[in-house]
Amino acid sequence: MAFDKCLITCFTLIPFVISLQCDTTTKGKVKIAECKNLGLTEVPQCLPTDINILDLSGNNIENLYNNAFGPYRLLEELILKKNKIHHIEENSFFGLNRLNVLNMSENNLNLLHS
């Protein structure tokens, strides 16, 4: 029973720890989340939802799943360079209607299906 409580507490705190690692700043009206070089293996879902720029460069992200950026509908710039991305699901970027810049350089992409 005590182990179950610890397990629940640990998993509840994981998003909080990730959000503390990401540096969130505001420059004028632009909100920026920098989550660079943190060893992340997936897109964090616990950042402020009103960010405009998300920098996830230099992590260990391999897959982008459907609606991976769902909470971040106001994103205008998304930086995913220097990850290990090799698989992108069809609706990974669903809802990112304001996205103007997408940097996916230096990943393991071989083939993109249209």
A tleap script that builds the chain and sets N, CA, C and O, in Angstrom:
source leaprc.protein.ff14SB
mol = sequence {
  NMET ALA PHE ASP LYS CYS LEU ILE THR CYS
  PHE THR LEU ILE PRO PHE VAL ILE SER LEU
  GLN CYS ASP THR THR THR LYS GLY LYS VAL
  LYS ILE ALA GLU CYS LYS ASN LEU GLY LEU
  THR GLU VAL PRO GLN CYS LEU PRO THR ASP
  ILE ASN ILE LEU ASP LEU SER GLY ASN ASN
  ILE GLU ASN LEU TYR ASN ASN ALA PHE GLY
  PRO TYR ARG LEU LEU GLU GLU LEU ILE LEU
  LYS LYS ASN LYS ILE HIE HIE ILE GLU GLU
  ASN SER PHE PHE GLY LEU ASN ARG LEU ASN
  VAL LEU ASN MET SER GLU ASN ASN LEU ASN
  LEU LEU HIE CSER
}
set mol.1.N position { 0.814 -1.194 0.000 }
set mol.1.CA position { 0.000 0.000 0.000 }
set mol.1.C position { 0.866 1.269 0.000 }
set mol.1.O position { 0.596 2.207 -0.751 }
set mol.2.N position { 1.897 1.293 0.838 }
set mol.2.CA position { 2.779 2.463 0.885 }
set mol.2.C position { 3.498 2.646 -0.446 }
set mol.2.O position { 3.714 3.775 -0.887 }
set mol.3.N position { 3.870 1.538 -1.088 }
set mol.3.CA position { 4.535 1.601 -2.395 }
set mol.3.C position { 3.624 2.240 -3.429 }
set mol.3.O position { 4.071 3.057 -4.235 }
set mol.4.N position { 2.317 1.865 -3.409 }
set mol.4.CA position { 1.354 2.441 -4.346 }
set mol.4.C position { 1.265 3.951 -4.182 }
set mol.4.O position { 1.215 4.679 -5.173 }
set mol.5.N position { 1.245 4.426 -2.948 }
set mol.5.CA position { 1.164 5.867 -2.699 }
set mol.5.C position { 2.414 6.571 -3.212 }
set mol.5.O position { 2.333 7.653 -3.794 }
set mol.6.N position { 3.570 5.949 -2.992 }
set mol.6.CA position { 4.820 6.536 -3.470 }
set mol.6.C position { 4.827 6.603 -4.993 }
set mol.6.O position { 5.232 7.608 -5.577 }
set mol.7.N position { 4.375 5.525 -5.631 }
set mol.7.CA position { 4.340 5.459 -7.082 }
set mol.7.C position { 3.431 6.546 -7.646 }
set mol.7.O position { 3.798 7.226 -8.604 }
set mol.8.N position { 2.258 6.712 -7.064 }
set mol.8.CA position { 1.318 7.739 -7.517 }
set mol.8.C position { 1.920 9.121 -7.311 }
set mol.8.O position { 1.832 9.973 -8.195 }
set mol.9.N position { 2.525 9.347 -6.165 }
set mol.9.CA position { 3.140 10.641 -5.890 }
set mol.9.C position { 4.270 10.927 -6.866 }
set mol.9.O position { 4.384 12.042 -7.375 }
set mol.10.N position { 5.102 9.933 -7.129 }
set mol.10.CA position { 6.227 10.124 -8.046 }
set mol.10.C position { 5.745 10.490 -9.438 }
set mol.10.O position { 6.274 11.418 -10.051 }
set mol.11.N position { 4.739 9.769 -9.953 }
set mol.11.CA position { 4.252 10.055 -11.294 }
set mol.11.C position { 3.499 11.376 -11.345 }
set mol.11.O position { 3.457 12.018 -12.395 }
set mol.12.N position { 2.912 11.787 -10.249 }
set mol.12.CA position { 2.244 13.076 -10.198 }
set mol.12.C position { 3.260 14.206 -10.243 }
set mol.12.O position { 2.975 15.269 -10.795 }
set mol.13.N position { 4.428 13.996 -9.675 }
set mol.13.CA position { 5.447 15.034 -9.620 }
set mol.13.C position { 6.288 15.137 -10.884 }
set mol.13.O position { 6.935 16.162 -11.099 }
set mol.14.N position { 6.300 14.115 -11.721 }
set mol.14.CA position { 7.143 14.129 -12.921 }
set mol.14.C position { 6.867 15.343 -13.812 }
set mol.14.O position { 7.822 16.012 -14.205 }
set mol.15.N position { 5.603 15.667 -14.154 }
set mol.15.CA position { 5.386 16.863 -14.979 }
set mol.15.C position { 5.875 18.135 -14.297 }
set mol.15.O position { 6.377 19.041 -14.964 }
set mol.16.N position { 5.734 18.212 -12.987 }
set mol.16.CA position { 6.185 19.381 -12.244 }
set mol.16.C position { 7.696 19.533 -12.364 }
set mol.16.O position { 8.196 20.642 -12.552 }
set mol.17.N position { 8.416 18.439 -12.258 }
set mol.17.CA position { 9.874 18.468 -12.362 }
set mol.17.C position { 10.292 18.912 -13.758 }
set mol.17.O position { 11.203 19.729 -13.898 }
set mol.18.N position { 9.638 18.384 -14.795 }
set mol.18.CA position { 9.964 18.773 -16.169 }
set mol.18.C position { 9.702 20.259 -16.379 }
set mol.18.O position { 10.512 20.951 -16.995 }
set mol.19.N position { 8.573 20.754 -15.870 }
set mol.19.CA position { 8.268 22.170 -16.067 }
set mol.19.C position { 9.270 23.056 -15.343 }
set mol.19.O position { 9.527 24.177 -15.784 }
set mol.20.N position { 9.845 22.577 -14.233 }
set mol.20.CA position { 10.873 23.350 -13.545 }
set mol.20.C position { 12.164 23.392 -14.353 }
set mol.20.O position { 12.901 24.376 -14.289 }
set mol.21.N position { 12.446 22.339 -15.110 }
set mol.21.CA position { 13.670 22.286 -15.900 }
set mol.21.C position { 13.606 23.209 -17.109 }
set mol.21.O position { 14.631 23.751 -17.524 }
set mol.22.N position { 12.441 23.393 -17.670 }
set mol.22.CA position { 12.275 24.251 -18.838 }
set mol.22.C position { 12.260 25.708 -18.393 }
set mol.22.O position { 11.570 26.077 -17.442 }
set mol.23.N position { 13.026 26.519 -19.089 }
set mol.23.CA position { 13.098 27.939 -18.781 }
set mol.23.C position { 11.998 28.652 -19.557 }
set mol.23.O position { 12.010 28.646 -20.788 }
set mol.24.N position { 11.058 29.260 -18.861 }
set mol.24.CA position { 9.957 29.969 -19.498 }
set mol.24.C position { 10.145 31.462 -19.276 }
set mol.24.O position { 10.244 31.930 -18.142 }
set mol.25.N position { 10.194 32.204 -20.385 }
set mol.25.CA position { 10.398 33.648 -20.303 }
set mol.25.C position { 9.396 34.372 -21.190 }
set mol.25.O position { 8.738 33.761 -22.032 }
set mol.26.N position { 9.292 35.660 -20.992 }
set mol.26.CA position { 8.440 36.506 -21.825 }
set mol.26.C position { 9.278 37.652 -22.364 }
set mol.26.O position { 9.971 38.337 -21.611 }
set mol.27.N position { 9.209 37.854 -23.684 }
set mol.27.CA position { 9.882 38.983 -24.331 }
set mol.27.C position { 8.811 39.786 -25.054 }
set mol.27.O position { 8.350 39.405 -26.131 }
set mol.28.N position { 8.423 40.896 -24.450 }
set mol.28.CA position { 7.299 41.655 -24.985 }
set mol.28.C position { 6.026 40.859 -24.783 }
set mol.28.O position { 5.653 40.534 -23.656 }
set mol.29.N position { 5.360 40.547 -25.892 }
set mol.29.CA position { 4.136 39.741 -25.816 }
set mol.29.C position { 4.382 38.281 -26.168 }
set mol.29.O position { 3.443 37.487 -26.226 }
set mol.30.N position { 5.638 37.923 -26.403 }
set mol.30.CA position { 5.990 36.567 -26.832 }
set mol.30.C position { 6.425 35.737 -25.630 }
set mol.30.O position { 7.326 36.125 -24.886 }
set mol.31.N position { 5.772 34.588 -25.449 }
set mol.31.CA position { 6.132 33.674 -24.360 }
set mol.31.C position { 6.954 32.519 -24.927 }
set mol.31.O position { 6.557 31.869 -25.895 }
set mol.32.N position { 8.095 32.281 -24.308 }
set mol.32.CA position { 9.066 31.308 -24.810 }
set mol.32.C position { 9.313 30.238 -23.760 }
set mol.32.O position { 9.509 30.544 -22.584 }
set mol.33.N position { 9.303 28.977 -24.192 }
set mol.33.CA position { 9.685 27.861 -23.321 }
set mol.33.C position { 10.918 27.210 -23.924 }
set mol.33.O position { 10.871 26.683 -25.035 }
set mol.34.N position { 12.018 27.249 -23.188 }
set mol.34.CA position { 13.263 26.623 -23.643 }
set mol.34.C position { 13.488 25.352 -22.841 }
set mol.34.O position { 13.731 25.395 -21.635 }
set mol.35.N position { 13.402 24.224 -23.527 }
set mol.35.CA position { 13.588 22.908 -22.914 }
set mol.35.C position { 14.751 22.205 -23.610 }
set mol.35.O position { 14.649 21.038 -23.989 }
set mol.36.N position { 15.841 22.921 -23.771 }
set mol.36.CA position { 16.988 22.421 -24.527 }
set mol.36.C position { 17.867 21.513 -23.676 }
set mol.36.O position { 18.086 21.756 -22.489 }
set mol.37.N position { 18.369 20.449 -24.326 }
set mol.37.CA position { 19.394 19.574 -23.739 }
set mol.37.C position { 19.009 19.022 -22.370 }
set mol.37.O position { 19.832 18.990 -21.455 }
set mol.38.N position { 17.761 18.588 -22.231 }
set mol.38.CA position { 17.285 18.052 -20.953 }
set mol.38.C position { 17.150 16.535 -20.959 }
set mol.38.O position { 16.777 15.942 -19.947 }
set mol.39.N position { 17.449 15.903 -22.086 }
set mol.39.CA position { 17.311 14.454 -22.173 }
set mol.39.C position { 15.871 13.990 -22.302 }
set mol.39.O position { 15.573 12.823 -22.047 }
set mol.40.N position { 14.972 14.887 -22.694 }
set mol.40.CA position { 13.557 14.532 -22.830 }
set mol.40.C position { 13.372 13.501 -23.934 }
set mol.40.O position { 14.036 13.565 -24.969 }
set mol.41.N position { 12.472 12.552 -23.713 }
set mol.41.CA position { 12.179 11.530 -24.711 }
set mol.41.C position { 10.813 11.746 -25.361 }
set mol.41.O position { 10.452 11.035 -26.299 }
set mol.42.N position { 10.066 12.711 -24.872 }
set mol.42.CA position { 8.783 13.053 -25.480 }
set mol.42.C position { 8.488 14.523 -25.240 }
set mol.42.O position { 9.153 15.183 -24.441 }
set mol.43.N position { 7.492 15.021 -25.935 }
set mol.43.CA position { 7.109 16.421 -25.811 }
set mol.43.C position { 6.443 16.625 -24.455 }
set mol.43.O position { 5.471 15.935 -24.145 }
set mol.44.N position { 6.935 17.548 -23.643 }
set mol.44.CA position { 6.306 17.782 -22.341 }
set mol.44.C position { 4.898 18.340 -22.516 }
set mol.44.O position { 4.655 19.166 -23.396 }
set mol.45.N position { 3.982 17.889 -21.681 }
set mol.45.CA position { 2.589 18.320 -21.763 }
set mol.45.C position { 2.205 19.235 -20.606 }
set mol.45.O position { 1.023 19.512 -20.400 }
set mol.46.N position { 3.180 19.699 -19.861 }
set mol.46.CA position { 2.901 20.420 -18.616 }
set mol.46.C position { 3.369 21.871 -18.633 }
set mol.46.O position { 3.434 22.513 -17.585 }
set mol.47.N position { 3.690 22.383 -19.794 }
set mol.47.CA position { 4.154 23.764 -19.907 }
set mol.47.C position { 2.956 24.703 -19.977 }
set mol.47.O position { 1.836 24.249 -20.211 }
set mol.48.N position { 3.167 26.003 -19.779 }
set mol.48.CA position { 2.054 26.947 -19.944 }
set mol.48.C position { 1.460 26.821 -21.347 }
set mol.48.O position { 2.194 26.716 -22.330 }
set mol.49.N position { 0.154 26.830 -21.432 }
set mol.49.CA position { -0.505 26.587 -22.723 }
set mol.49.C position { -0.448 27.788 -23.663 }
set mol.49.O position { -0.776 27.663 -24.843 }
set mol.50.N position { -0.037 28.943 -23.156 }
set mol.50.CA position { -0.025 30.145 -23.992 }
set mol.50.C position { 1.358 30.488 -24.538 }
set mol.50.O position { 1.614 31.638 -24.894 }
set mol.51.N position { 2.255 29.498 -24.608 }
set mol.51.CA position { 3.587 29.763 -25.155 }
set mol.51.C position { 3.512 29.963 -26.671 }
set mol.51.O position { 2.682 29.360 -27.351 }
set mol.52.N position { 4.393 30.819 -27.181 }
set mol.52.CA position { 4.458 31.103 -28.617 }
set mol.52.C position { 5.653 30.444 -29.283 }
set mol.52.O position { 5.617 30.132 -30.473 }
set mol.53.N position { 6.716 30.234 -28.509 }
set mol.53.CA position { 7.927 29.591 -29.020 }
set mol.53.C position { 8.286 28.442 -28.090 }
set mol.53.O position { 8.344 28.611 -26.872 }
set mol.54.N position { 8.526 27.270 -28.676 }
set mol.54.CA position { 8.931 26.097 -27.900 }
set mol.54.C position { 10.215 25.548 -28.501 }
set mol.54.O position { 10.249 25.147 -29.664 }
set mol.55.N position { 11.266 25.535 -27.697 }
set mol.55.CA position { 12.566 25.034 -28.144 }
set mol.55.C position { 12.871 23.730 -27.417 }
set mol.55.O position { 13.150 23.719 -26.218 }
set mol.56.N position { 12.812 22.633 -28.165 }
set mol.56.CA position { 13.087 21.297 -27.633 }
set mol.56.C position { 14.368 20.727 -28.231 }
set mol.56.O position { 14.527 19.509 -28.299 }
set mol.57.N position { 15.266 21.574 -28.655 }
set mol.57.CA position { 16.473 21.102 -29.334 }
set mol.57.C position { 17.414 20.374 -28.381 }
set mol.57.O position { 17.466 20.654 -27.184 }
set mol.58.N position { 18.160 19.424 -28.959 }
set mol.58.CA position { 19.180 18.705 -28.213 }
set mol.58.C position { 18.660 17.696 -27.217 }
set mol.58.O position { 19.344 17.393 -26.240 }
set mol.59.N position { 17.467 17.167 -27.434 }
set mol.59.CA position { 16.907 16.155 -26.537 }
set mol.59.C position { 16.995 14.773 -27.181 }
set mol.59.O position { 17.720 14.587 -28.158 }
set mol.60.N position { 16.271 13.818 -26.643 }
set mol.60.CA position { 16.285 12.439 -27.148 }
set mol.60.C position { 14.918 12.010 -27.665 }
set mol.60.O position { 14.550 10.840 -27.553 }
set mol.61.N position { 14.171 12.939 -28.225 }
set mol.61.CA position { 12.840 12.636 -28.745 }
set mol.61.C position { 12.988 11.824 -30.026 }
set mol.61.O position { 13.683 12.241 -30.953 }
set mol.62.N position { 12.338 10.665 -30.078 }
set mol.62.CA position { 12.405 9.781 -31.246 }
set mol.62.C position { 11.116 9.774 -32.048 }
set mol.62.O position { 11.148 9.632 -33.270 }
set mol.63.N position { 9.982 9.927 -31.376 }
set mol.63.CA position { 8.677 9.827 -32.020 }
set mol.63.C position { 7.840 11.057 -31.713 }
set mol.63.O position { 7.879 11.590 -30.605 }
set mol.64.N position { 7.079 11.504 -32.717 }
set mol.64.CA position { 6.084 12.541 -32.505 }
set mol.64.C position { 4.726 11.896 -32.727 }
set mol.64.O position { 4.390 11.501 -33.844 }
set mol.65.N position { 3.956 11.793 -31.667 }
set mol.65.CA position { 2.669 11.114 -31.720 }
set mol.65.C position { 1.557 12.089 -32.083 }
set mol.65.O position { 1.747 13.304 -32.029 }
set mol.66.N position { 0.385 11.550 -32.457 }
set mol.66.CA position { -0.765 12.374 -32.792 }
set mol.66.C position { -1.031 13.393 -31.694 }
set mol.66.O position { -1.010 13.071 -30.506 }
set mol.67.N position { -1.278 14.619 -32.111 }
set mol.67.CA position { -1.622 15.708 -31.206 }
set mol.67.C position { -0.538 15.954 -30.154 }
set mol.67.O position { -0.842 16.331 -29.022 }
set mol.68.N position { 0.711 15.742 -30.526 }
set mol.68.CA position { 1.835 15.877 -29.591 }
set mol.68.C position { 1.934 17.276 -28.990 }
set mol.68.O position { 2.447 17.449 -27.885 }
set mol.69.N position { 1.443 18.267 -29.718 }
set mol.69.CA position { 1.549 19.648 -29.260 }
set mol.69.C position { 0.177 20.228 -28.944 }
set mol.69.O position { -0.009 21.444 -28.961 }
set mol.70.N position { -0.776 19.358 -28.659 }
set mol.70.CA position { -2.166 19.729 -28.404 }
set mol.70.C position { -2.380 20.892 -27.454 }
set mol.70.O position { -3.178 21.781 -27.753 }
set mol.71.N position { -1.693 20.917 -26.320 }
set mol.71.CA position { -1.934 22.015 -25.371 }
set mol.71.C position { -1.428 23.377 -25.856 }
set mol.71.O position { -1.788 24.410 -25.291 }
set mol.72.N position { -0.600 23.382 -26.894 }
set mol.72.CA position { 0.118 24.605 -27.272 }
set mol.72.C position { -0.389 25.179 -28.598 }
set mol.72.O position { 0.377 25.308 -29.553 }
set mol.73.N position { -1.651 25.515 -28.656 }
set mol.73.CA position { -2.307 25.987 -29.880 }
set mol.73.C position { -1.800 27.350 -30.352 }
set mol.73.O position { -2.043 27.735 -31.496 }
set mol.74.N position { -1.105 28.078 -29.491 }
set mol.74.CA position { -0.625 29.415 -29.856 }
set mol.74.C position { 0.811 29.411 -30.368 }
set mol.74.O position { 1.397 30.473 -30.581 }
set mol.75.N position { 1.380 28.227 -30.567 }
set mol.75.CA position { 2.767 28.139 -31.037 }
set mol.75.C position { 2.932 28.781 -32.410 }
set mol.75.O position { 2.164 28.517 -33.335 }
set mol.76.N position { 3.939 29.621 -32.519 }
set mol.76.CA position { 4.309 30.232 -33.788 }
set mol.76.C position { 5.650 29.702 -34.278 }
set mol.76.O position { 5.936 29.715 -35.475 }
set mol.77.N position { 6.466 29.235 -33.339 }
set mol.77.CA position { 7.786 28.705 -33.684 }
set mol.77.C position { 8.048 27.458 -32.851 }
set mol.77.O position { 7.870 27.455 -31.633 }
set mol.78.N position { 8.478 26.391 -33.539 }
set mol.78.CA position { 8.753 25.111 -32.884 }
set mol.78.C position { 10.121 24.618 -33.331 }
set mol.78.O position { 10.358 24.408 -34.520 }
set mol.79.N position { 11.014 24.437 -32.373 }
set mol.79.CA position { 12.384 24.030 -32.681 }
set mol.79.C position { 12.614 22.631 -32.133 }
set mol.79.O position { 12.599 22.413 -30.921 }
set mol.80.N position { 12.826 21.685 -33.042 }
set mol.80.CA position { 13.034 20.276 -32.688 }
set mol.80.C position { 14.380 19.764 -33.190 }
set mol.80.O position { 14.570 18.554 -33.306 }
set mol.81.N position { 15.302 20.650 -33.484 }
set mol.81.CA position { 16.584 20.236 -34.064 }
set mol.81.C position { 17.415 19.436 -33.057 }
set mol.81.O position { 17.253 19.563 -31.843 }
set mol.82.N position { 18.303 18.612 -33.601 }
set mol.82.CA position { 19.240 17.799 -32.818 }
set mol.82.C position { 18.545 16.867 -31.824 }
set mol.82.O position { 18.969 16.735 -30.676 }
set mol.83.N position { 17.470 16.223 -32.285 }
set mol.83.CA position { 16.842 15.158 -31.523 }
set mol.83.C position { 17.154 13.852 -32.245 }
set mol.83.O position { 18.123 13.775 -33.000 }
set mol.84.N position { 16.349 12.844 -32.021 }
set mol.84.CA position { 16.529 11.551 -32.692 }
set mol.84.C position { 15.244 11.152 -33.407 }
set mol.84.O position { 14.937 9.968 -33.543 }
set mol.85.N position { 14.505 12.144 -33.857 }
set mol.85.CA position { 13.183 11.900 -34.438 }
set mol.85.C position { 13.316 11.074 -35.710 }
set mol.85.O position { 14.040 11.438 -36.636 }
set mol.86.N position { 12.601 9.952 -35.731 }
set mol.86.CA position { 12.585 9.096 -36.915 }
set mol.86.C position { 11.162 8.718 -37.311 }
set mol.86.O position { 10.949 8.142 -38.378 }
set mol.87.N position { 10.190 9.036 -36.464 }
set mol.87.CA position { 8.797 8.680 -36.754 }
set mol.87.C position { 7.888 9.854 -36.380 }
set mol.87.O position { 7.940 10.368 -35.263 }
set mol.88.N position { 7.057 10.263 -37.338 }
set mol.88.CA position { 6.097 11.341 -37.106 }
set mol.88.C position { 4.721 10.831 -37.509 }
set mol.88.O position { 4.498 10.499 -38.673 }
set mol.89.N position { 3.801 10.767 -36.559 }
set mol.89.CA position { 2.444 10.337 -36.888 }
set mol.89.C position { 1.725 11.442 -37.658 }
set mol.89.O position { 2.085 12.616 -37.580 }
set mol.90.N position { 0.711 11.037 -38.396 }
set mol.90.CA position { 0.025 11.914 -39.344 }
set mol.90.C position { -0.488 13.218 -38.723 }
set mol.90.O position { -0.386 14.275 -39.346 }
set mol.91.N position { -1.028 13.158 -37.525 }
set mol.91.CA position { -1.616 14.342 -36.898 }
set mol.91.C position { -0.775 14.896 -35.750 }
set mol.91.O position { -1.315 15.462 -34.799 }
set mol.92.N position { 0.519 14.735 -35.837 }
set mol.92.CA position { 1.408 15.210 -34.768 }
set mol.92.C position { 1.304 16.717 -34.547 }
set mol.92.O position { 1.406 17.193 -33.416 }
set mol.93.N position { 1.102 17.456 -35.624 }
set mol.93.CA position { 1.076 18.914 -35.530 }
set mol.93.C position { -0.349 19.464 -35.611 }
set mol.93.O position { -0.549 20.641 -35.909 }
set mol.94.N position { -1.320 18.619 -35.347 }
set mol.94.CA position { -2.733 19.004 -35.422 }
set mol.94.C position { -3.015 20.206 -34.513 }
set mol.94.O position { -2.611 20.227 -33.350 }
set mol.95.N position { -3.699 21.183 -35.052 }
set mol.95.CA position { -4.120 22.345 -34.272 }
set mol.95.C position { -3.118 23.481 -34.204 }
set mol.95.O position { -3.401 24.515 -33.599 }
set mol.96.N position { -1.955 23.310 -34.812 }
set mol.96.CA position { -0.939 24.369 -34.768 }
set mol.96.C position { -1.126 25.324 -35.948 }
set mol.96.O position { -0.251 25.445 -36.806 }
set mol.97.N position { -2.251 25.983 -35.979 }
set mol.97.CA position { -2.620 26.850 -37.098 }
set mol.97.C position { -1.780 28.115 -37.186 }
set mol.97.O position { -1.723 28.737 -38.247 }
set mol.98.N position { -1.133 28.507 -36.109 }
set mol.98.CA position { -0.321 29.728 -36.094 }
set mol.98.C position { 1.162 29.456 -36.345 }
set mol.98.O position { 1.966 30.388 -36.377 }
set mol.99.N position { 1.524 28.201 -36.522 }
set mol.99.CA position { 2.929 27.837 -36.661 }
set mol.99.C position { 3.517 28.410 -37.952 }
set mol.99.O position { 3.023 28.130 -39.044 }
set mol.100.N position { 4.575 29.214 -37.819 }
set mol.100.CA position { 5.266 29.817 -38.960 }
set mol.100.C position { 6.645 29.220 -39.179 }
set mol.100.O position { 7.124 29.156 -40.311 }
set mol.101.N position { 7.288 28.782 -38.099 }
set mol.101.CA position { 8.653 28.261 -38.171 }
set mol.101.C position { 8.689 26.879 -37.544 }
set mol.101.O position { 8.253 26.684 -36.409 }
set mol.102.N position { 9.221 25.915 -38.305 }
set mol.102.CA position { 9.419 24.552 -37.811 }
set mol.102.C position { 10.831 24.133 -38.182 }
set mol.102.O position { 11.155 24.006 -39.362 }
set mol.103.N position { 11.670 23.919 -37.181 }
set mol.103.CA position { 13.056 23.505 -37.415 }
set mol.103.C position { 13.218 22.073 -36.925 }
set mol.103.O position { 13.164 21.804 -35.725 }
set mol.104.N position { 13.417 21.158 -37.870 }
set mol.104.CA position { 13.600 19.743 -37.543 }
set mol.104.C position { 14.939 19.240 -38.074 }
set mol.104.O position { 15.090 18.049 -38.347 }
set mol.105.N position { 15.897 20.125 -38.219 }
set mol.105.CA position { 17.205 19.733 -38.744 }
set mol.105.C position { 17.938 18.823 -37.760 }
set mol.105.O position { 17.675 18.831 -36.558 }
set mol.106.N position { 18.854 18.048 -38.304 }
set mol.106.CA position { 19.712 17.152 -37.530 }
set mol.106.C position { 18.923 16.121 -36.717 }
set mol.106.O position { 19.165 15.924 -35.526 }
set mol.107.N position { 17.977 15.474 -37.394 }
set mol.107.CA position { 17.229 14.362 -36.823 }
set mol.107.C position { 17.485 13.123 -37.667 }
set mol.107.O position { 18.326 13.146 -38.566 }
set mol.108.N position { 16.774 12.057 -37.386 }
set mol.108.CA position { 16.964 10.792 -38.105 }
set mol.108.C position { 15.833 10.522 -39.087 }
set mol.108.O position { 15.399 9.380 -39.239 }
set mol.109.N position { 15.356 11.561 -39.750 }
set mol.109.CA position { 14.258 11.405 -40.696 }
set mol.109.C position { 14.782 10.921 -42.040 }
set mol.109.O position { 15.714 11.493 -42.606 }
set mol.110.N position { 14.165 9.857 -42.537 }
set mol.110.CA position { 14.536 9.319 -43.840 }
set mol.110.C position { 13.429 9.483 -44.861 }
set mol.110.O position { 13.691 9.708 -46.042 }
set mol.111.N position { 12.180 9.369 -44.401 }
set mol.111.CA position { 11.049 9.355 -45.315 }
set mol.111.C position { 9.860 10.012 -44.646 }
set mol.111.O position { 9.531 9.696 -43.503 }
set mol.112.N position { 9.214 10.928 -45.358 }
set mol.112.CA position { 7.986 11.545 -44.876 }
set mol.112.C position { 6.867 11.161 -45.823 }
set mol.112.O position { 6.974 11.363 -47.032 }
set mol.113.N position { 5.796 10.610 -45.279 }
set mol.113.CA position { 4.626 10.261 -46.088 }
set mol.113.C position { 3.737 11.484 -46.205 }
set mol.113.O position { 3.571 12.234 -45.244 }
set mol.114.N position { 3.164 11.684 -47.385 }
set mol.114.CA position { 2.278 12.836 -47.562 }
set mol.114.C position { 0.835 12.441 -47.362 }
set mol.114.O position { -0.057 13.282 -47.472 }
savepdb mol mol.pdb
quit
